[in-house]
Amino acid sequence: MSFLVEWLPDAEDDLAAAWIQASDRQAVTGAQALIDRLLARDPLTNGEEVAEGLRKIIAEPVVAYYEVDTGRRHVTVTNVALLPSAS
């Protein structure tokens, strides 16, 4: 059974900004799709803990920060950043 992945408006804005700044915009689009697939499948294995309740997943050229509610099988992507090497 998969998880529902929700991108908060701030995360969507971050993703749009990353797309604009990226030297390879298709890579940002592909990274977003990969993040969605991996987090929907298993957000605990496909990311790493940053702080209590906050995790991150790296999909070149971006990193996404997210929270997991295992009881509801829900993932909330809270922030996205373009990795320094991708701008």
C-alpha positions in Angstrom: 0.0 0.0 0.0 1.4 3.4 -1.0 1.6 6.7 0.7 -0.1 9.9 -0.5 2.5 12.6 -1.3 1.4 16.2 -0.8 3.5 19.2 -1.7 2.9 22.2 0.4 2.5 25.5 -1.5 5.9 26.7 -0.2 7.5 23.5 -1.5 5.9 24.0 -4.9 7.2 27.6 -4.9 10.7 26.3 -4.0 10.5 23.7 -6.8 9.5 26.4 -9.3 12.4 28.6 -8.2 14.8 25.7 -8.5 13.5 25.0 -12.0 14.0 28.6 -13.1 17.6 28.6 -11.6 18.7 25.2 -12.8 21.0 24.8 -15.7 19.1 21.6 -16.6 15.4 22.2 -16.2 14.5 18.7 -17.4 16.6 17.3 -14.6 14.5 19.2 -12.0 11.3 18.0 -13.6 12.6 14.4 -13.5 13.8 14.8 -9.9 10.3 15.9 -8.8 8.7 12.8 -10.5 11.3 10.5 -8.9 10.8 12.0 -5.5 7.0 11.5 -5.8 7.5 7.8 -6.8 10.1 7.1 -4.1 8.1 8.8 -1.3 4.9 7.1 -2.3 6.5 3.7 -2.2 8.5 4.0 1.0 9.3 7.4 2.5 11.2 6.0 5.5 13.6 3.9 3.5 14.0 6.3 0.6 15.1 9.3 2.7 17.1 10.0 5.8 16.3 11.7 9.0 17.5 15.3 9.5 15.8 16.1 12.8 13.0 14.6 14.8 10.0 14.4 12.4 11.9 15.9 9.5 13.5 13.9 6.7 15.2 14.6 3.4 15.6 12.9 0.1 18.1 13.9 -2.6 17.3 13.5 -6.3 19.9 15.3 -8.3 19.7 18.3 -8.8 17.3 18.9 -5.8 16.9 18.0 -2.2 13.4 17.8 -0.7 12.5 18.0 3.0 9.4 16.2 4.2 7.4 14.8 7.1 5.7 11.4 7.3 2.5 10.4 9.0 2.7 6.6 9.0 -0.7 6.2 10.6 -2.4 8.1 7.8 0.1 6.9 5.1 0.7 10.5 4.2 3.9 12.4 3.2 4.1 16.2 3.3 6.9 17.8 1.3 7.7 21.0 3.1 10.7 22.6 1.3 12.8 22.0 -1.8 16.3 23.4 -2.6 18.5 23.3 -5.7 21.8 21.6 -4.9 24.7 24.1 -5.3 26.3 22.2 -8.2 23.1 22.5 -10.3 22.7 26.2 -10.6 
